[in-house]
Amino acid sequence: MPEGRIDALVVRTPLPIPGDGLNVTVLYDEPRALLVSALHRLAGEESVTPDDFADEPLVACAGMAALWTGFWRLDPRPDGSPAPLGPMLVDTFEDKLEVVADGRAIALVPADDRRCTLRDDLVTIPVEGVEPCQVVVATRFADANPLVARFRESAKNFLVREA
């Protein structure tokens, strides 16, 4: 994006790229959910708190910034303790789904991420007591292109979370 190849990006926070030089417009908050195997001990719960999975490793993605990885691994945990390290790092979201389905780890995911619902061997559970991510529009700071400004305004009007 800073290189000028992308004018606007709809993305969840924390940003997976450096935010310097970006104008970030928050569209809405999105809760996080726990992704577990359908056979996991928490799979039938209506909701969970971090205490319910405090000793379980959350799978991490390789090559991501520490802020991004820490947010999605809930590291540090709300009580200040470090999150247990998972048995592996994965390269893609699809790899993350495989590790969770195999029961080797669990994951925090955006509650509205539909990729998790495409598999019947995975279950998402609302997590209470954790900060939500945000869905935002990111554009280059002071971009003079009027289409970028119009896109940002349209996103604020139409890309909203339904209540």
KESEKOL-456313 format. One record per residue (C-alpha): residue in one letter; chain; residue number from 1; y, x, z. Coordinates in nm, 4 decimals. Layout:
N
[keza 'a', 'A', NUM, [Y, X, Z]]
...
! end
This chain:
163
[keza 'm', 'A', 1, [0.0000, 0.0000, 0.0000]]
[keza 'p', 'A', 2, [0.2561, 0.2680, 0.0849]]
[keza 'e', 'A', 3, [0.1652, 0.4363, -0.2449]]
[keza 'g', 'A', 4, [0.3048, 0.1335, -0.4293]]
[keza 'r', 'A', 5, [-0.0178, 0.0014, -0.5791]]
[keza 'i', 'A', 6, [-0.0230, -0.3143, -0.3652]]
[keza 'd', 'A', 7, [0.2832, -0.5312, -0.3095]]
[keza 'a', 'A', 8, [0.1513, -0.7634, -0.0392]]
[keza 'l', 'A', 9, [-0.1603, -0.7766, 0.1723]]
[keza 'v', 'A', 10, [-0.2934, -1.0570, 0.3901]]
[keza 'v', 'A', 11, [-0.4859, -0.8790, 0.6644]]
[keza 'r', 'A', 12, [-0.5919, -0.9042, 1.0266]]
[keza 't', 'A', 13, [-0.4441, -0.6861, 1.2987]]
[keza 'p', 'A', 14, [-0.4667, -0.4243, 1.4115]]
[keza 'l', 'A', 15, [-0.3930, -0.2875, 1.0680]]
[keza 'p', 'A', 16, [-0.6657, -0.0649, 0.9259]]
[keza 'i', 'A', 17, [-0.3918, 0.1444, 0.7624]]
[keza 'p', 'A', 18, [-0.0846, 0.3152, 0.9128]]
[keza 'g', 'A', 19, [0.1891, 0.0577, 0.9724]]
[keza 'd', 'A', 20, [0.4820, 0.2938, 0.9242]]
[keza 'g', 'A', 21, [0.7075, 0.1693, 0.6474]]
[keza 'l', 'A', 22, [0.5563, -0.1796, 0.6447]]
[keza 'n', 'A', 23, [0.7145, -0.5162, 0.7080]]
[keza 'v', 'A', 24, [0.4567, -0.7245, 0.8968]]
[keza 't', 'A', 25, [0.4953, -1.1033, 0.9120]]
[keza 'v', 'A', 26, [0.2642, -1.2788, 1.1597]]
[keza 'l', 'A', 27, [0.1099, -1.5957, 1.0203]]
[keza 'y', 'A', 28, [-0.1090, -1.6975, 1.3164]]
[keza 'd', 'A', 29, [-0.3319, -1.5782, 1.5985]]
[keza 'e', 'A', 30, [-0.7058, -1.5798, 1.5363]]
[keza 'p', 'A', 31, [-0.9513, -1.5657, 1.8271]]
[keza 'r', 'A', 32, [-1.2297, -1.3109, 1.8310]]
[keza 'a', 'A', 33, [-1.5948, -1.4113, 1.8480]]
[keza 'l', 'A', 34, [-1.9088, -1.2281, 1.9511]]
[keza 'l', 'A', 35, [-2.1607, -1.1789, 1.6707]]
[keza 'v', 'A', 36, [-2.5210, -1.1560, 1.7868]]
[keza 's', 'A', 37, [-2.8688, -1.1889, 1.6444]]
[keza 'a', 'A', 38, [-3.0003, -1.5458, 1.6502]]
[keza 'l', 'A', 39, [-3.2657, -1.4131, 1.8917]]
[keza 'h', 'A', 40, [-3.0141, -1.2513, 2.1315]]
[keza 'r', 'A', 41, [-3.0069, -1.3724, 2.4943]]
[keza 'l', 'A', 42, [-2.6499, -1.5077, 2.4472]]
[keza 'a', 'A', 43, [-2.7163, -1.6864, 2.1163]]
[keza 'g', 'A', 44, [-2.7192, -2.0371, 2.2666]]
[keza 'e', 'A', 45, [-2.4062, -2.0020, 2.4790]]
[keza 'e', 'A', 46, [-2.0982, -2.2176, 2.4079]]
[keza 's', 'A', 47, [-1.8679, -1.9251, 2.4947]]
[keza 'v', 'A', 48, [-1.8821, -1.5847, 2.6639]]
[keza 't', 'A', 49, [-1.6526, -1.3462, 2.8482]]
[keza 'p', 'A', 50, [-1.6519, -0.9659, 2.8264]]
[keza 'd', 'A', 51, [-1.8530, -0.9549, 3.1516]]
[keza 'd', 'A', 52, [-2.1410, -1.1286, 2.9714]]
[keza 'f', 'A', 53, [-2.1854, -0.8359, 2.7311]]
[keza 'a', 'A', 54, [-2.0243, -0.5503, 2.9280]]
[keza 'd', 'A', 55, [-2.3273, -0.3189, 2.9081]]
[keza 'e', 'A', 56, [-2.4109, -0.3807, 2.5439]]
[keza 'p', 'A', 57, [-2.2982, -0.1532, 2.2608]]
[keza 'l', 'A', 58, [-2.0661, -0.2969, 1.9998]]
[keza 'v', 'A', 59, [-2.1229, -0.1471, 1.6561]]
[keza 'a', 'A', 60, [-1.8387, 0.0667, 1.5221]]
[keza 'c', 'A', 61, [-1.7229, 0.1314, 1.1662]]
[keza 'a', 'A', 62, [-1.6998, 0.4908, 1.0503]]
[keza 'g', 'A', 63, [-1.3718, 0.6350, 0.9307]]
[keza 'm', 'A', 64, [-1.1412, 0.3866, 1.1001]]
[keza 'a', 'A', 65, [-0.8421, 0.4659, 1.3203]]
[keza 'a', 'A', 66, [-0.9034, 0.4798, 1.6952]]
[keza 'l', 'A', 67, [-0.6706, 0.1813, 1.7561]]
[keza 'w', 'A', 68, [-0.8637, -0.0354, 1.5092]]
[keza 't', 'A', 69, [-1.2061, 0.0749, 1.6362]]
[keza 'g', 'A', 70, [-1.1073, 0.0311, 2.0001]]
[keza 'f', 'A', 71, [-0.9772, -0.3204, 1.9371]]
[keza 'w', 'A', 72, [-1.2981, -0.4350, 1.7668]]
[keza 'r', 'A', 73, [-1.5236, -0.2558, 2.0174]]
[keza 'l', 'A', 74, [-1.3176, -0.3861, 2.3125]]
[keza 'd', 'A', 75, [-1.2666, -0.0285, 2.4276]]
[keza 'p', 'A', 76, [-1.1580, 0.0035, 2.6970]]
[keza 'r', 'A', 77, [-1.3063, -0.3111, 2.8479]]
[keza 'p', 'A', 78, [-1.0710, -0.5453, 3.0391]]
[keza 'd', 'A', 79, [-1.1647, -0.3743, 3.3673]]
[keza 'g', 'A', 80, [-1.0626, -0.0352, 3.2198]]
[keza 's', 'A', 81, [-1.4155, 0.0999, 3.1765]]
[keza 'p', 'A', 82, [-1.5176, 0.2533, 2.8432]]
[keza 'a', 'A', 83, [-1.7334, 0.0503, 2.6072]]
[keza 'p', 'A', 84, [-2.0898, 0.1760, 2.5729]]
[keza 'l', 'A', 85, [-2.1434, 0.3719, 2.2551]]
[keza 'g', 'A', 86, [-2.3553, 0.2063, 1.9923]]
[keza 'p', 'A', 87, [-2.6559, 0.3744, 1.8424]]
[keza 'm', 'A', 88, [-2.4790, 0.4249, 1.5106]]
[keza 'l', 'A', 89, [-2.1673, 0.3954, 1.3041]]
[keza 'v', 'A', 90, [-2.1733, 0.1806, 0.9934]]
[keza 'd', 'A', 91, [-1.9810, 0.2159, 0.6701]]
[keza 't', 'A', 92, [-1.9392, -0.1468, 0.5621]]
[keza 'f', 'A', 93, [-1.9157, -0.4943, 0.7094]]
[keza 'e', 'A', 94, [-2.2496, -0.5763, 0.5475]]
[keza 'd', 'A', 95, [-2.4045, -0.2801, 0.7315]]
[keza 'k', 'A', 96, [-2.2573, -0.4205, 1.0532]]
[keza 'l', 'A', 97, [-2.4279, -0.7543, 0.9860]]
[keza 'e', 'A', 98, [-2.7619, -0.5768, 0.9351]]
[keza 'v', 'A', 99, [-2.7353, -0.3786, 1.2608]]
[keza 'v', 'A', 100, [-2.6541, -0.6961, 1.4539]]
[keza 'a', 'A', 101, [-2.9293, -0.9000, 1.2841]]
[keza 'd', 'A', 102, [-3.1802, -0.6249, 1.3697]]
[keza 'g', 'A', 103, [-3.0771, -0.6510, 1.7355]]
[keza 'r', 'A', 104, [-2.9597, -0.2884, 1.7597]]
[keza 'a', 'A', 105, [-2.6031, -0.3830, 1.8617]]
[keza 'i', 'A', 106, [-2.3581, -0.6708, 1.8838]]
[keza 'a', 'A', 107, [-2.0105, -0.7007, 1.7302]]
[keza 'l', 'A', 108, [-1.6725, -0.8590, 1.7817]]
[keza 'v', 'A', 109, [-1.5505, -1.0342, 1.4676]]
[keza 'p', 'A', 110, [-1.2611, -1.2612, 1.3728]]
[keza 'a', 'A', 111, [-1.3663, -1.6146, 1.4657]]
[keza 'd', 'A', 112, [-1.2837, -1.7497, 1.1200]]
[keza 'd', 'A', 113, [-1.4602, -1.4756, 0.9207]]
[keza 'r', 'A', 114, [-1.6934, -1.6823, 0.7035]]
[keza 'r', 'A', 115, [-1.9093, -1.3844, 0.6040]]
[keza 'c', 'A', 116, [-2.0894, -1.4194, 0.9374]]
[keza 't', 'A', 117, [-2.1914, -1.7779, 0.8619]]
[keza 'l', 'A', 118, [-2.3747, -1.6887, 0.5414]]
[keza 'r', 'A', 119, [-2.6799, -1.5721, 0.7336]]
[keza 'd', 'A', 120, [-2.9064, -1.7867, 0.9491]]
[keza 'd', 'A', 121, [-3.0200, -1.4837, 1.1530]]
[keza 'l', 'A', 122, [-2.6714, -1.4380, 1.3063]]
[keza 'v', 'A', 123, [-2.4742, -1.6449, 1.5566]]
[keza 't', 'A', 124, [-2.1052, -1.6290, 1.6518]]
[keza 'i', 'A', 125, [-1.9933, -1.7237, 2.0009]]
[keza 'p', 'A', 126, [-1.6296, -1.7735, 2.1084]]
[keza 'v', 'A', 127, [-1.5090, -1.5012, 2.3474]]
[keza 'e', 'A', 128, [-1.2777, -1.6035, 2.6291]]
[keza 'g', 'A', 129, [-1.0403, -1.3646, 2.8011]]
[keza 'v', 'A', 130, [-0.9722, -1.1260, 2.5122]]
[keza 'e', 'A', 131, [-0.6615, -1.0809, 2.3045]]
[keza 'p', 'A', 132, [-0.6836, -1.2474, 1.9616]]
[keza 'c', 'A', 133, [-0.6264, -1.0656, 1.6382]]
[keza 'q', 'A', 134, [-0.3442, -1.1846, 1.4151]]
[keza 'v', 'A', 135, [-0.3443, -1.2743, 1.0491]]
[keza 'v', 'A', 136, [-0.0387, -1.1166, 0.8900]]
[keza 'v', 'A', 137, [0.1290, -1.0464, 0.5587]]
[keza 'a', 'A', 138, [0.2089, -0.6782, 0.5206]]
[keza 't', 'A', 139, [0.4584, -0.5604, 0.2591]]
[keza 'r', 'A', 140, [0.6501, -0.2393, 0.2049]]
[keza 'f', 'A', 141, [0.9614, -0.2258, 0.4201]]
[keza 'a', 'A', 142, [1.2777, -0.3197, 0.2283]]
[keza 'd', 'A', 143, [1.0850, -0.4097, -0.0882]]
[keza 'a', 'A', 144, [1.3510, -0.5515, -0.3226]]
[keza 'n', 'A', 145, [1.1051, -0.7410, -0.5436]]
[keza 'p', 'A', 146, [1.1974, -1.1121, -0.5100]]
[keza 'l', 'A', 147, [0.8343, -1.2113, -0.5750]]
[keza 'v', 'A', 148, [0.7270, -1.0245, -0.2615]]
[keza 'a', 'A', 149, [0.9803, -1.2164, -0.0515]]
[keza 'r', 'A', 150, [0.8667, -1.5441, -0.2085]]
[keza 'f', 'A', 151, [0.5030, -1.4568, -0.1397]]
[keza 'r', 'A', 152, [0.5820, -1.3846, 0.2252]]
[keza 'e', 'A', 153, [0.7645, -1.7186, 0.2596]]
[keza 's', 'A', 154, [0.4831, -1.9067, 0.0826]]
[keza 'a', 'A', 155, [0.2276, -1.7427, 0.3100]]
[keza 'k', 'A', 156, [0.4237, -1.8558, 0.6178]]
[keza 'n', 'A', 157, [0.4198, -2.2116, 0.4827]]
[keza 'f', 'A', 158, [0.0692, -2.2379, 0.3414]]
[keza 'l', 'A', 159, [-0.1556, -1.9766, 0.5013]]
[keza 'v', 'A', 160, [-0.1590, -2.1382, 0.8416]]
[keza 'r', 'A', 161, [-0.4410, -2.1974, 1.0828]]
[keza 'e', 'A', 162, [-0.5466, -2.5570, 1.1090]]
[keza 'a', 'A', 163, [-0.5408, -2.6935, 1.4620]]
! end
